Amino acid sequence: MNDTLVTLVGNAATGVEFRETATGGMARFRFAVTPRRWDREKQLWTDGHTSFYTVWAWRTLALNLSGSVSVGEPLVVHGRLKVREEEREGQRRTFVDIEAVAVGHDLTRGTAAFRRVLRGEPGLTARVGSPQRAGTSARPEGFTGPDEPDGPGDPGDSGKPGSSGARHSTDRQKAGQELVSVP
């Protein structure tokens, strides 16, 4: 496979839009990357031109993004670069998309409290006050797709004997539920 993998550091420019599809959850958001350079003449940091990307995520990553990322938060996005051209209103436009493999908060600019989501316990990534936090179903209604694009045996796989994933919530995970910040 000749995919172009990229890692981008920037900020979430829009909120995460999550929706169910026939193959599972799908999420997208706009991502802004602004390079900073040292200007020797002025002796200060200056911002370069901001580039915008549309980040797409599927299945579990999509669900976790929808409960974890807000506008303006600093992120690191790793994924497949996709460039497409479309004709709109008589003009050709170029769009740059990232099909995310992994997304995380940029810890050089803040702190985060990670909470592992076990299958059947997505309330850990739900925002405070959401129906998922209130103890409703673990998955969005109609979710039928696979959990991860990596397939069975991934580190979070707890359904097989001898797997590395935990089968029950640990005290640390229960404590993590109390650490949810209000957006």
Rosetta blueprint (number, residue, H / E / L):
1 M L
2 N L
3 D L
4 T L
5 L E
6 V E
7 T E
8 L E
9 V E
10 G E
11 N E
12 A E
13 A L
14 T L
15 G L
16 V L
17 E E
18 F E
19 R E
20 E E
21 T E
22 A L
23 T L
24 G E
25 G E
26 M E
27 A E
28 R E
29 F E
30 R E
31 F E
32 A E
33 V E
34 T L
35 P L
36 R E
37 R E
38 W E
39 D E
40 R L
41 E L
42 K L
43 Q L
44 L E
45 W E
46 T E
47 D E
48 G L
49 H L
50 T L
51 S E
52 F E
53 Y E
54 T E
55 V E
56 W E
57 A E
58 W E
59 R H
60 T H
61 L H
62 A H
63 L H
64 N H
65 L H
66 S H
67 G H
68 S H
69 V L
70 S L
71 V L
72 G L
73 E L
74 P E
75 L E
76 V E
77 V E
78 H E
79 G E
80 R E
81 L E
82 K E
83 V E
84 R E
85 E E
86 E E
87 E E
88 R E
89 E L
90 G L
91 Q E
92 R E
93 R E
94 T E
95 F E
96 V E
97 D E
98 I E
99 E E
100 A E
101 V E
102 A E
103 V E
104 G E
105 H E
106 D L
107 L L
108 T L
109 R L
110 G L
111 T L
112 A L
113 A L
114 F L
115 R L
116 R L
117 V L
118 L L
119 R L
120 G L
121 E L
122 P H
123 G H
124 L H
125 T L
126 A L
127 R L
128 V L
129 G L
130 S L
131 P L
132 Q L
133 R L
134 A L
135 G L
136 T L
137 S L
138 A L
139 R L
140 P L
141 E L
142 G L
143 F L
144 T L
145 G L
146 P L
147 D L
148 E L
149 P L
150 D L
151 G L
152 P L
153 G L
154 D L
155 P L
156 G L
157 D L
158 S L
159 G L
160 K L
161 P L
162 G L
163 S L
164 S L
165 G L
166 A L
167 R L
168 H L
169 S L
170 T L
171 D H
172 R H
173 Q H
174 K H
175 A H
176 G H
177 Q H
178 E H
179 L L
180 V L
181 S L
182 V L
183 P L
